[in-house]
Amino acid sequence: MKLVIGSDHAGLDLKKTILAHLESKGYQVADVGTYTADAVDYPDYAEKVGRTIQKGEAEKGILICGSGVGASVAANKLRGIRAGLCHDVYSAHQGVEHDDMNVLVLGGRVIGPSTGIELVNAYVGAKYTAEERHARRLTKVHLLEEKFCDREESK
């Protein structure tokens, strides 16, 4: 599975830990930054993660900022991106199984490295079930995108 990971400066340390863990497990991971502790803006990295998925260069993404809230808001502005802020294992796998979540968002100032690794393991190990009720709901999400999102966005 190809993954993409990105963070702002507040998520950098957790990103480094998670990236090393994923690579040790044999995952191909594209790191789209940031690479230093210099202050940067989380929407830029939300866009990089989201665009990588939109282009088919990764199946799933991981995005980290201080709380996870801002990065989650930003990522969900991109067509086809279903980002979920998760700080518990249940949400990390259930978000994929029921909602076909394709970006896991974490708060680098909220959780520690061991919790981050647990959440990532649950996320990357989960599969969308496509059960009728979940597929029906996801279709409604897609219809909202079609109705309200700018068509130029996915270019």
Secondary structure, DSSP 8 states (H G I E B T S, - for coil): -EEEEEE-GGGHHHHHHHHHHHHHTT-EEEE----SSS---HHHHHHHHHHHHHTTS-SEEEEEESSSHHHHHHHTTSTT--EEE-SSHHHHHHHHHHH---EEEEETTTS-HHHHHHHHHHHHH------HHHHHHHHHHHHHHHHHS-GGGG-
